């Protein structure tokens, strides 16, 4: 089978063997353990940190990301920020872009087989991933590797050998597989390969520590098993929590439209944060901001709205800066408390219209068509839902009838949802 690279190998985006002065083990543990659910095992982690201090040798900390979607949201970002913690502590951040594992699709936390992505989709998503990851990691000091590098070289006999390391009974210990099997929901054989592929990545990069969400724990432990089989010291497994979306019910997901994207406009990030349930605030502070837990406790003693303003500013600052965070908070107040318009408002230029007898430029237009033609809704059905749910108004007059035609006047203000505005201009 393919042999792992030596630790002295140069990797794409890597920085070679630099020497570091490390914080004490106790100081590192305080930073590492924030927002962590599982450490398997803490004793092993302490031993590795002690050894890295003694030898002045960084630990190799692995995080694998499958480019299955073009955007990263603040839930996806939790383990990435944990990788950044290690990077800032002087350890080597090893980021694996799973351009081969993405073909299989991670079965973690799903109740059916994931659809397979094309190579073109994976390549396209990968490009946006790296741009967004630069908001969190120092990519110049990050080993960025693609697991196609070793999987493309594997022969079929190598895959058979890898598959022989795991039994079906062990695979069915995995909670999501067990649930699907007991419910009669099909499990593809290729899905059993996924945790083996992720574990094999750990062999190839010689990881000391692997980070993943709590739904990744099975694959992280497979990595430990495969490393032992190679007579390697097994990696320490660290899991981070899954973050509920802004709806407060389900895991944050773009497909559920309950996400806050790290590349969204600052006002969108702030506005979405202001909509989360009060009960989620402490979790968001801990997992989605850099504010200390001691300061968080003080902030949460304030009125919930003010606490949420602080949360929104902290999240915006994390991906932009403090000045922008202050501006979007001020604009949010102007729009929602003082009922004024945002500073920067989109303008929609409609085609030339006829002038009425009174001299006004006016005409009727179907509101659904207006929303779809100018990007406020993707389809007529979505536009109708926005209208019937009370999410559309013109000049502060709410529209509730999706069949309605409205008189278009120059300068009228269209509002869709809580945060999208447009001034309609006509010739």
Protein Blocks (a to p, Z undefined) as FASTA:
>chain_A
ZZdddfkbccehiabjaddddddfklmmmmmmgopabdcdfklmmmmmmmmmmnopacdd
ddddddfbfbdcfklmmmmmmmmmmmmnopacdddddfklmmnopaehiabdcddddfkl
mmmmmmmmmmmmmmmmcfklcccddfklmmmmpcfklmmmmmmmpcfklmmmpmklmmmm
mnopacdfklmmmmmmmmmmmmmnopabdcddfklmmmmmmmmmmmmmnopacddddddd
ddddfkomaccdfklopaccfkbcfklmmmmmmmpcfklmmmmmmmmccbdfklmmmmmm
mcfklmmmmmmmmmmmmmmcfklmmmmmmmmmmmmmnopacfbdcddddddddddfkopa
cddddfklmmmmnopafbfklmmmmmmnopaceehiacfbfkbccdddehiacdehjlbc
cddddZZ
